[in-house]
Amino acid sequence: MSDLKVIKLATVKELTALSAASIYRLMKKGTFPKQIKLAERSSAWFLGEINDWLEKKKNIRDGGESLSITLMIDSPSRVTKIT
């Protein structure tokens, strides 16, 4: 299957079992693949990126990769999260 195959939101929801709101929330946090704009009112995701995201989640579950969060403290009132 080509890495350039695109899928619509309904398919992304079906593949991930996430709601549309969860998908957009994760995208905003930078932890889910971003969609591409196909036309003025049409967006899609690359199937390969969704599959990679799912594979990463599987690896984390299986202990092959861990989530790490590093906090960089710039000042007492400012903390930047770097993942």
DSSP file (Angstrom, degrees, kcal/mol; ACC not computed):
  #  RESIDUE AA STRUCTURE BP1 BP2  ACC     N-H-->O    O-->H-N    N-H-->O    O-->H-N    TCO  KAPPA ALPHA  PHI   PSI    X-CA   Y-CA   Z-CA
    1    1 A M              0   0    0      0, 0.0     2,-0.1     0, 0.0     0, 0.0   0.000 360.0 360.0 360.0 138.7    0.0    0.0    0.0
    2    2 A S    >   -     0   0    0      1,-0.1     3,-1.2     2,-0.0    46,-0.2  -0.411 360.0-137.1 -73.0 142.7    1.3    3.4   -0.9
    3    3 A D  T 3  S+     0   0    0      1,-0.2    45,-0.5    -2,-0.1    46,-0.3   0.648 104.0  62.6 -69.1 -14.4    2.4    5.9    1.9
    4    4 A L  T 3  S+     0   0    0     42,-0.1    -1,-0.2    43,-0.1     2,-0.2   0.393  71.6 119.3 -94.8   3.6    0.6    8.6   -0.1
    5    5 A K    <   -     0   0    0     -3,-1.2    42,-2.9    41,-0.1    43,-0.4  -0.514  53.7-149.5 -67.9 133.6   -2.9    7.0    0.1
    6    6 A V  E     -A   46   0A   0     40,-0.2     2,-0.3    -2,-0.2    40,-0.2  -0.808  11.1-164.0-109.1 150.0   -5.2    9.4    1.9
    7    7 A I  E     -A   45   0A   0     38,-2.9    38,-2.9    -2,-0.3     2,-0.1  -0.948  16.9-122.1-131.2 151.2   -8.2    8.6    4.1
    8    8 A K    >>  -     0   0    0     -2,-0.3     4,-2.1    36,-0.2     3,-0.6  -0.327  37.1 -94.0 -87.8 171.5  -11.1   10.8    5.3
    9    9 A L  H 3> S+     0   0    0     34,-0.3     4,-3.0     1,-0.3     5,-0.2   0.864 121.6  58.4 -55.6 -42.6  -12.1   11.4    8.9
   10   10 A A  H 3> S+     0   0    0      1,-0.2     4,-1.9     2,-0.2    -1,-0.3   0.891 109.5  44.9 -57.7 -39.4  -14.7    8.6    9.0
   11   11 A T  H <> S+     0   0    0     -3,-0.6     4,-2.8     2,-0.2    -1,-0.2   0.882 111.1  52.6 -72.8 -38.6  -11.9    6.1    8.1
   12   12 A V  H  X S+     0   0    0     -4,-2.1     4,-2.3     2,-0.2     6,-0.3   0.927 110.8  48.6 -60.7 -44.3   -9.5    7.6   10.7
   13   13 A K  H  X S+     0   0    0     -4,-3.0     4,-2.1     1,-0.2     5,-0.5   0.908 112.7  48.1 -61.1 -42.5  -12.2    7.3   13.3
   14   14 A E  H  < S+     0   0    0     -4,-1.9    -2,-0.2    -5,-0.2    -1,-0.2   0.914 113.9  45.8 -65.1 -43.9  -12.8    3.7   12.3
   15   15 A L  H  < S+     0   0    0     -4,-2.8    -2,-0.2     1,-0.2    -1,-0.2   0.862 124.8  31.1 -68.2 -36.6   -9.1    2.8   12.3
   16   16 A T  H  < S-     0   0    0     -4,-2.3    -2,-0.2    -5,-0.2    -1,-0.2   0.642  93.2-133.3 -98.7 -17.0   -8.3    4.5   15.7
   17   17 A A     <  +     0   0    0     -4,-2.1     2,-0.3    -5,-0.3    -3,-0.2   0.738  63.7 132.9  64.0  24.3  -11.7    4.1   17.5
   18   18 A L        -     0   0    0     -5,-0.5    -1,-0.3    -6,-0.3    -2,-0.2  -0.719  58.5-117.0-100.9 154.3  -11.3    7.8   18.5
   19   19 A S     >  -     0   0    0     -2,-0.3     4,-2.3    -3,-0.1     5,-0.2  -0.436  29.5-109.6 -79.7 163.7  -14.0   10.4   18.2
   20   20 A A  H  > S+     0   0    0      1,-0.2     4,-2.5     2,-0.2     5,-0.2   0.910 120.9  54.1 -59.3 -42.1  -13.6   13.4   15.9
   21   21 A A  H  > S+     0   0    0      1,-0.2     4,-2.2     2,-0.2    -1,-0.2   0.902 108.8  48.1 -60.9 -41.2  -13.2   15.6   18.9
   22   22 A S  H  > S+     0   0    0      2,-0.2     4,-2.7     1,-0.2     5,-0.2   0.900 110.1  52.2 -66.2 -40.5  -10.4   13.4   20.3
   23   23 A I  H  X S+     0   0    0     -4,-2.3     4,-2.2     1,-0.2    -2,-0.2   0.944 113.1  43.5 -60.5 -48.6   -8.6   13.4   17.0
   24   24 A Y  H  X S+     0   0    0     -4,-2.5     4,-2.2     2,-0.2    -1,-0.2   0.855 113.0  52.5 -67.8 -34.7   -8.6   17.1   16.7
   25   25 A R  H  X S+     0   0    0     -4,-2.2     4,-1.7    -5,-0.2    -1,-0.2   0.925 111.2  46.5 -65.0 -44.6   -7.6   17.6   20.4
   26   26 A L  H  X>S+     0   0    0     -4,-2.7     5,-2.5     1,-0.2     4,-0.8   0.878 110.9  53.0 -65.6 -37.6   -4.6   15.2   19.9
   27   27 A M  H ><5S+     0   0    0     -4,-2.2     3,-0.9    -5,-0.2    -1,-0.2   0.925 107.5  51.3 -61.3 -43.8   -3.7   17.0   16.7
   28   28 A K  H 3<5S+     0   0    0     -4,-2.2    -1,-0.2     1,-0.3    -2,-0.2   0.858 109.6  50.1 -62.2 -35.4   -3.7   20.4   18.6
   29   29 A K  H 3<5S-     0   0    0     -4,-1.7    -1,-0.3    -5,-0.1    -2,-0.2   0.622 115.6-118.8 -76.6 -12.7   -1.4   18.8   21.2
   30   30 A G  T <<5S+     0   0    0     -3,-0.9    -3,-0.2    -4,-0.8    -2,-0.1   0.687  86.5 109.3  84.0  18.4    0.9   17.6   18.5
   31   31 A T      < +     0   0    0     -5,-2.5    -4,-0.2    -6,-0.1    -5,-0.1   0.261  69.1  54.8-111.3  11.0    0.5   13.9   19.4
   32   32 A F  S    S-     0   0    0     -6,-0.6    -2,-0.1    -5,-0.2    18,-0.1  -0.993  96.4 -90.4-141.3 144.8   -1.6   12.8   16.3
   33   33 A P        -     0   0    0      0, 0.0     2,-0.2     0, 0.0    -6,-0.1  -0.234  44.2-122.7 -56.4 139.8   -0.8   13.2   12.6
   34   34 A K        -     0   0    0      1,-0.1    12,-0.4    -7,-0.1     2,-0.1  -0.527  23.3-117.1 -82.4 150.6   -2.1   16.4   11.1
   35   35 A Q        -     0   0    0     -2,-0.2     2,-0.3    10,-0.1    10,-0.2  -0.374  21.0-130.0 -80.4 164.8   -4.5   16.3    8.1
   36   36 A I  E     -B   44   0B   0      8,-3.6     8,-2.1    -2,-0.1     2,-0.6  -0.867  19.9-117.0-112.2 152.0   -3.8   17.7    4.7
   37   37 A K  E     +B   43   0B   0     -2,-0.3     6,-0.3     6,-0.2     3,-0.1  -0.792  30.3 175.5 -90.2 120.8   -6.0   20.1    2.8
   38   38 A L  E     -     0   0B   0      4,-3.1     2,-0.3    -2,-0.6     5,-0.2   0.793  69.6 -18.0 -91.8 -34.8   -7.2   18.5   -0.4
   39   39 A A  E >  S-B   42   0B   0      3,-1.7     3,-1.3     1,-0.0    -1,-0.3  -0.882  89.5 -70.2-157.0-177.9   -9.6   21.3   -1.4
   40   40 A E  T 3  S+     0   0    0      1,-0.3     3,-0.0    -2,-0.3    -1,-0.0   0.871 132.7  18.0 -54.0 -41.3  -11.3   24.3    0.2
   41   41 A R  T 3  S+     0   0    0     -4,-0.0     2,-0.4     1,-0.0    -1,-0.3  -0.047 111.9  85.8-122.8  32.1  -13.7   22.1    2.1
   42   42 A S  E <   +B   39   0B   0     -3,-1.3    -4,-3.1     2,-0.0    -3,-1.7  -0.976  45.3 170.8-140.5 123.9  -11.9   18.7    2.0
   43   43 A S  E     +B   37   0B   0     -2,-0.4   -34,-0.3    -6,-0.3     2,-0.3  -0.889   3.1 172.6-127.0 159.0   -9.2   17.3    4.3
   44   44 A A  E     -B   36   0B   0     -8,-2.1    -8,-3.6    -2,-0.3     2,-0.3  -0.957  23.4-124.3-155.8 170.0   -7.7   13.9    4.7
   45   45 A W  E     -A    7   0A   0    -38,-2.9   -38,-2.9    -2,-0.3     2,-0.5  -0.889  31.2-106.6-119.3 151.4   -4.9   12.1    6.5
   46   46 A F  E  >  -A    6   0A   0    -12,-0.4     4,-1.8    -2,-0.3     3,-0.4  -0.675  23.8-142.6 -75.8 126.4   -2.1   10.0    5.1
   47   47 A L  H  > S+     0   0    0    -42,-2.9     4,-2.8    -2,-0.5     5,-0.2   0.886  99.6  57.2 -56.7 -41.9   -2.9    6.3    5.8
   48   48 A G  H  > S+     0   0    0    -45,-0.5     4,-2.3   -43,-0.4    -1,-0.2   0.870 105.5  50.0 -59.7 -38.3    0.8    5.6    6.4
   49   49 A E  H  > S+     0   0    0     -3,-0.4     4,-2.1   -46,-0.3    -1,-0.2   0.878 111.2  48.5 -69.4 -37.1    1.0    8.2    9.1
   50   50 A I  H  X S+     0   0    0     -4,-1.8     4,-2.4     2,-0.2    -2,-0.2   0.923 112.3  48.9 -67.1 -43.3   -2.1    6.9   10.9
   51   51 A N  H  X S+     0   0    0     -4,-2.8     4,-2.5     1,-0.2    -2,-0.2   0.899 110.8  50.8 -62.0 -40.2   -0.6    3.3   10.7
   52   52 A D  H  X S+     0   0    0     -4,-2.3     4,-2.3     2,-0.2    -1,-0.2   0.905 109.5  50.8 -62.8 -41.3    2.7    4.6   12.1
   53   53 A W  H  X S+     0   0    0     -4,-2.1     4,-2.1     2,-0.2    -2,-0.2   0.921 111.8  47.0 -61.7 -45.4    0.8    6.3   15.0
   54   54 A L  H  X S+     0   0    0     -4,-2.4     4,-2.2     2,-0.2    -2,-0.2   0.901 110.9  52.0 -63.8 -41.3   -1.1    3.1   15.7
   55   55 A E  H  X S+     0   0    0     -4,-2.5     4,-2.6     2,-0.2    -2,-0.2   0.894 108.3  51.7 -62.2 -40.4    2.2    1.1   15.6
   56   56 A K  H  X S+     0   0    0     -4,-2.3     4,-2.3     2,-0.2    -1,-0.2   0.913 108.9  50.4 -62.9 -42.6    3.8    3.5   18.0
   57   57 A K  H  X S+     0   0    0     -4,-2.1     4,-2.2     1,-0.2    -2,-0.2   0.899 110.8  49.7 -61.7 -40.3    0.9    3.0   20.4
   58   58 A K  H  X S+     0   0    0     -4,-2.2     4,-2.3     2,-0.2    -2,-0.2   0.914 110.1  50.4 -64.0 -43.6    1.3   -0.7   20.1
   59   59 A N  H  <>S+     0   0    0     -4,-2.6     5,-2.3     2,-0.2     6,-1.0   0.888 109.6  50.6 -63.0 -39.4    5.0   -0.5   20.8
   60   60 A I  H ><5S+     0   0    0     -4,-2.3     3,-1.1     4,-0.2    -1,-0.2   0.930 111.0  49.0 -63.2 -44.6    4.4    1.6   23.9
   61   61 A R  H 3<5S+     0   0    0     -4,-2.2    -2,-0.2     1,-0.3    -1,-0.2   0.890 111.7  49.0 -59.9 -40.6    1.8   -0.9   25.1
   62   62 A D  T 3<5S-     0   0    0     -4,-2.3    -1,-0.3    -5,-0.1    -2,-0.2   0.417 117.1-111.5 -84.0   2.0    4.3   -3.8   24.5
   63   63 A G  T < 5S+     0   0    0     -3,-1.1    -3,-0.2    -4,-0.4    -2,-0.1   0.549  85.9 118.6  83.3   7.1    7.1   -2.0   26.3
   64   64 A G  S   <S+     0   0    0     -5,-2.3     2,-0.3    -6,-0.2    -4,-0.2   0.671  82.8  17.5 -79.3 -17.0    9.2   -1.5   23.2
   65   65 A E  S    S-     0   0    0     -6,-1.0     2,-0.3    -9,-0.1    -2,-0.3  -0.986  73.5-148.8-152.1 143.1    9.1    2.2   23.5
   66   66 A S        -     0   0    0     -2,-0.3     2,-0.5    -3,-0.1    -6,-0.1  -0.853  20.7-115.5-117.1 153.7    8.2    4.5   26.4
   67   67 A L        -     0   0    0     -2,-0.3     2,-0.4    -7,-0.1    16,-0.0  -0.715  35.4-171.2 -81.0 130.7    6.7    7.9   26.6
   68   68 A S        -     0   0    0     -2,-0.5     2,-0.5    15,-0.3    -2,-0.0  -0.988   9.7-168.0-127.6 137.5    9.1   10.4   28.0
   69   69 A I        -     0   0    0     -2,-0.4     2,-0.5     2,-0.0    14,-0.2  -0.987   3.3-166.2-123.6 127.3    8.3   13.9   29.0
   70   70 A T  E     -C   82   0C   0     12,-2.6    12,-2.9    -2,-0.5     2,-0.5  -0.954   7.9-152.7-113.2 129.1   11.0   16.4   29.7
   71   71 A L  E     -C   81   0C   0     -2,-0.5     2,-0.6    10,-0.2    10,-0.2  -0.875   3.4-161.6-102.4 132.1   10.2   19.6   31.5
   72   72 A M  E     -C   80   0C   0      8,-2.8     8,-2.6    -2,-0.5     2,-0.8  -0.953   9.2-152.4-112.9 115.6   12.4   22.6   30.8
   73   73 A I  E     +C   79   0C   0     -2,-0.6     6,-0.2     6,-0.2    -2,-0.0  -0.789  19.5 174.0 -94.5 113.2   12.0   25.3   33.5
   74   74 A D  E    S-     0   0C   0      4,-1.6    -1,-0.2    -2,-0.8     5,-0.2   0.832  72.6 -20.3 -83.7 -36.2   12.7   28.7   32.1
   75   75 A S  E >  S-C   78   0C   0      3,-1.6     3,-1.4     1,-0.0    -1,-0.3  -0.947  78.8 -86.4-160.4 169.7   11.6   30.5   35.2
   76   76 A P  T 3  S+     0   0    0      0, 0.0     3,-0.1     0, 0.0    -2,-0.0   0.784 129.2  41.0 -58.0 -24.9    9.5   29.8   38.3
   77   77 A S  T 3  S+     0   0    0      1,-0.1     2,-0.5    -4,-0.0    -4,-0.0   0.491 110.1  63.3-101.4  -2.9    6.4   30.9   36.4
   78   78 A R  E <   +C   75   0C   0     -3,-1.4    -4,-1.6     2,-0.0    -3,-1.6  -0.961  53.4 173.2-131.1 118.2    7.2   29.4   33.0
   79   79 A V  E     -C   73   0C   0     -2,-0.5     2,-0.5    -6,-0.2    -6,-0.2  -0.987  13.9-159.0-122.1 128.1    7.5   25.7   32.3
   80   80 A T  E     -C   72   0C   0     -8,-2.6    -8,-2.8    -2,-0.4     2,-0.5  -0.923  10.7-142.7-108.8 127.9    7.9   24.4   28.8
   81   81 A K  E     -C   71   0C   0     -2,-0.5     2,-0.5   -10,-0.2   -10,-0.2  -0.790  17.6-174.6 -91.3 126.7    7.0   20.7   28.0
   82   82 A I  E      C   70   0C   0    -12,-2.9   -12,-2.6    -2,-0.5    -2,-0.0  -0.987 360.0 360.0-120.3 123.5    9.3   19.0   25.5
   83   83 A T              0   0    0     -2,-0.5   -15,-0.3   -14,-0.2    -1,-0.1   0.408 360.0 360.0-114.6 360.0    8.4   15.5   24.4
